[in-house]
Amino acid sequence: MLTPQTNPPELAAVQKMQEYIEENLREPINLRTLANAAGYSPFHAARLFKEHTGKTPFEYIRALRLSRAALILRDGSDSILTVALDFVFSSHAGFTRAFTRQFGLSPSEYRKKGGPLNLFIPYKVLASYHALHQGGRKMTPESTTRTIFVQVVERPARKLLLKRGQKAEHYYAYCEEVGCDVWGVLCSIKEALYEPVGLWLPAHLIPEGTSKYAQGVELPLDYSGAVPEGYDLIDLPPCKMMVFQGEPYDDSVFEEAIQEVWNHIATFDPTLYGYRWAPEVAPRFQLAPMGYRGYIEALPVEPIA
């Protein structure tokens, strides 16, 4: 949806609307207040929003409210009516109809059965534009991170639910091949051991005709829940992962933050700490970039005998 002709000031206005929705998701939102946040007329704001997100403001708000409500139904004990009213639905029946249209099962069925859902996970349009059209910028001395935190963590034997691409070796190529719905499904799985990740798979875990880069979530070894169509469920042995975490950063320059950590990894010598790289032991993975915590990536290692 973003093209080289995209107007960044318009994207900034759309992102302001996205941020307003996020901040007021449990309050009534109308087009006029949303347009005021963007600084445009209601008609122009609605047109820009649909053009750059693929949804009308109403469709976007409803999908996001239903997705957040689904997570509360999954993890909490509030009644369905309470959840419906919290997310500005006027009745149990209206919420149930909307939820069923969105996910293919009713709130009560989901609370009882659980399982993966295709949650709506929105992307900030201005940040996406910068990533697509201003990526690859060289680092300057002033932007170099002063500290990279490094630690080794244990991963138990576990399962990995993943969605493969065809040829992708990095995130953007993967999104072009697979689309942007995978993260919503992965985030919906209650049994997840950790948050979803982007993965670079070792050679022995890449069937012919599938991609090196994938997205997935790690699950308990005894996981017996549903496997969504088009996903694979594989076993991973116990391993050690060396985790690199950069400093917090502004979300608008997340590509620079990632590159800083990559630069550090490229020159890092794990043997100084009694380890060596073990790329065939487990997938290398990255967590979703979030400025408040710094960029995080992990590589498999094994102790030097």
Buried (B, 14 or more C-beta within 10 A) or exposed (E): EBEEEBEBEBBBBBBBBBEBBEEBBEEEBEBEBBBBBBEBEBEBBBBBBBEBBEBBBBBBBBBBBBBBBBBBBBEEEEEBBEBBBBBBBEEBEEBBEBBBEBBEBBBEBBBEEBBBBBBBBBBBBBBBBBBBEEEEEEEEEEBEBEEBEBEBEEBEEBBBBBBBBEEBEEBEBBBEBBEBEBBBBBBBBEBBBEEBBBBBBBEEBBEEEBBBBBBBBBBBEEBEBBBBEEBBBEEBEEBBBBBBBBBBBEBBBBBBBBBBBBBBBEEBEBEEBEBEBBEEBBBBBBBBBBBEBBBBBBBBBEEEE
